[in-house]
Amino acid sequence: MKRTKQQTGRIGEQLAADFLTRQGFEIAGRNVRTSSGEIDLLARRGDLLVFVEVKTRTSTRFGFPEEAITPKKMARMMACAEEYLQNHAECDQEWRLDVISILAENSRNDPQIEWFENVFS
């Protein structure tokens, strides 16, 4: 049975959350909405807050998942993060924007996860 895009996205976000947890992060939020858009995952480790965009694909037919991060999407990610920080004064800490790319092909049980840290540096 074929998955919908929403199901694939939810699976990818859970895989990314599990991955970040194994890296020592606490998941502080999922699908956090701002007027600028949505933040897939909000992760925290110590004094670092990370805004995470998760891109998941089941094949490379249309390219790798991270290739879906266009300049427009990056600008939206930055706007979401800045708005979130403005509305949450308690988040006065170091922060960055990351992308997690997940290739979860239907025939495989071991998804390929790539973590792109600090995509605006």
N, C-alpha and C positions, 0 to 999 in steps of 0.2 A: 504494500500500500504506500502510495506516494505522500510525503509530508507537504503541508502548506508552507508558504514562506514564513508565516507567523510561528508555526511549530518549529521550523528550523531555527528561527531567530531565538526562540525561548530556550531551545536545547543548547544553542551556542552560548547564550548568556549564562546558563547554568554551568557549562563546561568552563567558561572563562572565570566565573566566580570560584569554582572549585580550584582552578589553577592558581588564582591569586591567593586563595586561602593557604594553599600549600607553600606559597612564597612568603608567608608570614603576614599577609594583609587581613584586615577585618573588613567585611563587606558592610559599609555604612548606609548604602542605599541602592535600590534597583529601580530602573525606569523613572528616574526623578524628573519631573516636568517643570519647565520654566516657560515663560512667554516666548523665549527664543527657540525652544525645542525640548528635546528629551536627552537626558544623560543615561546611558545604558546601565553603567555601574559606577558607584562611588566607593572607592576603597581607601582604607586608612592603615598606615603602619607608622607607629610613633608619631612624630610631628609632621608627617607627609600625608597630604590628601591628594588622591589621584582620581581624575575624571576619565572614565574608560569608555571608549566606543568599541563595540564588538561587531565584527563583520563575519558572517558565517555563510559558507557555500557548501553544496554537496558535490560539486565538480568544478573543474577549471574550464569548462566549456566557454564561459564568458570572462575568463581571467581569474586571477587569485582574489580572495576576499579583500585584501588590503588595497587592491586597485580601485575599489569602489569609494575610497576616500578622496574625493575631489577637493579642489581649492574651496569651493562653495561649502562643502560639508565641514572642512576644517574651520572655516570662518564661523559656521554655526556652532561647532563644538566650543570654540573660544568664547562666543557670545553667551552660550549656556553656562559655561564655567564662571565667567565674570558676573553674570546676573546672580547665579547661585551664591557666590561669595559676597556680593553686595547685600543679599537678603539674609545672610547667615553670619552675622558679626562674630559669632563664636568660632568661626573657622579662620581665625587670624593665624595662619600657618603657611608653611611652604606647600606649594601645589604644582601639579603638572598635568598634562594631557597625554594619555596613552591610547594605543590602538591594539586590540587583540584580534588576530586573524585566525579563523578556524576553518579548516577544510575537513568536513565530515562526510566523506563519500559513503554512499549507501552500502557498498560492499565491504566496508572496513569497520572494525570495532575500535580502532585506535586513531582518533582524530589528530590531525596535524595542527598544533597550536604554535603560533608565532606571536611574540610580544614585542611591540614597537614602543619603547619608552620615550617619553618627552618629545613628542612629535613636532613640537614648535621650537626646538632648540637649533 
